[in-house]
Amino acid sequence: MSKNHLSDYRKKRDFRKTSEPAGGREKSGDKPVFVIQKHDASRLHYDFRLEVAGVLKSWAVPKGPSTDPREKRLAVPTEDHPMDYADFEGIIPEEEYGGGTVMIWDRGAYRNLKTDDDGNEIPMADCLENGHATFWLEGEKLHGGYALTRTGSGKDERWLLVKMKDDAADARRNPVSTEPRSVATGRTLEEINGDAE
C-alpha cells in the first residue's frame, strides 16, 4: 500500500546523491507518530508530518506551528514521505529536490480525536480525505489538541493548522523562535550544516 503512496517521493529524489531514506519501515509502534522538521531549503519552513496508513502525510508550514489558538497557520500539502523520514536530520544536496538543511524540531506520538456518533474513532485517513482532522500531540515541544482543515482543492489545495483551546494553549509562547534546537541531537540548523561541512 505505502509503496504506491511513495511513488511521488521517490521520483523526486536520486538516492545515490541524497542521504534521505528511500523507505522500508511500515509502522512506528503502538501509537502513531508525528514529526516536525525545520527545513532550510529555498525558503525556511517547517514540515509537519503525521503517520497515516504506513506513510508520513506531509504539509509545509511556512511560519511553523503556533501554540496560540487565534493563529491560523497555512499548511501546504506535499508528497507522502516514508516512515523512516521521521528520523532524518542532515543535509539534502543543493542540486536535489528540497536541497538544504533538515532538523528534527519536534516529534512524538499523537492520537486521533475524531469519533463518530457512537464514540468510535474515525480513521485518520478518512478524516484527511474529508478535509478535517483533530488530534492530540504528545511532543517534546508541542502538546495538546491541533486541527488541520482543508480550505481549497486540486492545485489550490491548502490547509490550516490551528492550535485548539486547551490547557496547552499559550498565546504568549512562541516555540518557533524561542526553541531553535533539534530534539534529536540538540543542534541548531547552523550546527547541523557546519557538522556536515
N, C-alpha and C positions, 0 to 999 in steps of 0.2 A: 504493500500500500504506500509506504513512505517513499519508495524508490520513484514512483511517478510524481509525487509531490516535490521531489528534489531535482527534477529534470531542469527547471529554470536555473536553480542554484548552480548545478554542475556545468551547464552550458556557458555560464558567465565567467568561469574560472579555469585557469590552467594549473593543475595541481603539481606540475613539475616546477612551477615558479613560486607558488604561494604555499605557505605552511598551514593554511586553513584546512580544516578536516573535510574529507570527501563524504563522510558519513559511514555509519556502521552500527552504532548503538541505537537501539529502537526505543528504549524506555529508561527513565531516570531512576525509578524506585517506586516505593509505595505511594508517595504523593507526587503530583505533577509539579514541575519546577518552572520558575521564571528566571530570566536573567536580563539585566540592563547593561549594555556595553556602550561606553563612551567611545565615540569613533571620530577621530580627527582625519577626515577624508577631504574632499574638495571643500566641504563646509563641516564645521564641528557640529555633531548631533549626537543623540542618544538612540541606540537601537533597543527597543522594548520587545522582548520575546517571551511567549507563553508556550509551554509544552501542550500540544493538542494532537491526538491521534498519531503519535510517534514522530512528530517533527516539531520544530520551533516556529510557530506562527510569528511573523515579524512585522514591526512598524518602525519607521524612522520618526523620532520625535525631536524636531529641531531645537526646542528650548529645554528639553528634558522634562522629567516628571515633576509635579508640584505636590506639596502637602497642603495646599490651600484649596478648599472645595469651590471657591469662587473663580479659580483659574481653569480655563478650558485649554488644554494643550493639543495642538494639531498633531496627528499621528498618521503618517503616510504609509500605506501598506507596501511591503517589499516581499521578495520571494521567500518561501519557506526555507528554513535552514535546518541542517541535520542536528540531532540531539547533541552530538559531540561539540557543536559550536558553543554550547554553554560554558565550556572550559577553555575557550580560545582567548588568549591575550597575547598580543605581539604586533608585528608589522606585516601589513599587506604591501607587496611591492608597488611602487608608484604607477607602473605601467599596467597593473592588473586592476580589474573591476573593484571599486571601493578602496583603492590604494590609500594607505595611511596607517595610523596607529590605532590599535583597538585595546581598550582596557575593560576588565570586568568591574563595572562601577557598583553593581549590586546584584545579589542573587539570593535565592531561597526557594521555599515551597510556596504553593498557592492553593487555595481551594475555591471551587466554583460556588457562587452564592445564588445562582438562578435555579428555582424549583418550579414545578408545575403546581396545579391546584391541590394535588394530593400530597405535596411535600417531597416528591421525587426529584432528584437532581436532573436538570436538563443537560445533556451532553454539551460540553464547551463548543464542539464543532458546530452543533445546531445553533447555539447562541450566536456565534460569529456569523453563520450563514444568514440568520435572521436580523443581523445588524446591531445587536445589543448584548453585551456581556457584562456581568458584575462578578467580581472575585475579590478574595481576601489575600493580600500579600503578607508573607512572613519572611521578609528580607532582613539583611543586616543594616540597611539604611531606611528602607521603606516598610511600613506596616499598615495594616488596615484595609478598608474597602476602597476599590477603584472601579470605575466603569469605563468601558470602551463603547462608543456609539458611532455607527456609520452615518455619514452626512451626504455622501454622493454615491454615484455608481459608475461602472465602466472605467474609462480613462480618468474620470473626475472623482473616483472613489477616494474619500478622505474619512478619517475617523477623528473623534475627540477622546482624549484620555483625561479623565476628571477624578480627583480625589473625592470620595464620599464623606459625608458628615458623620464622624465617629470620634472615639477618644484619641485616635492617632492623627486626626486633622490638626494642622497648626499653620495658621496664616503667617506667623512671624518667622517660621523656619524656612530656610532656602537651601536644601541639601545639595543642589546642583552647584552652588557657588561656595558653600562652606565645607563640603566633604569631597575634596577632589581626588582622594586616593582609591586605588584598587582594593576591593575586599578580598581578592585572591592573594596579592603579593605586597600590598601596602605602597606600591609605587604610583607616582603621578604619570601622566602621559609623557611628559618630558623625560622622566627617568626610564620609562619603557623604551622610548625612542633612543635615548643615549646608550642603554644597555645593548640594544640591537646593533648599534654602530660600533 
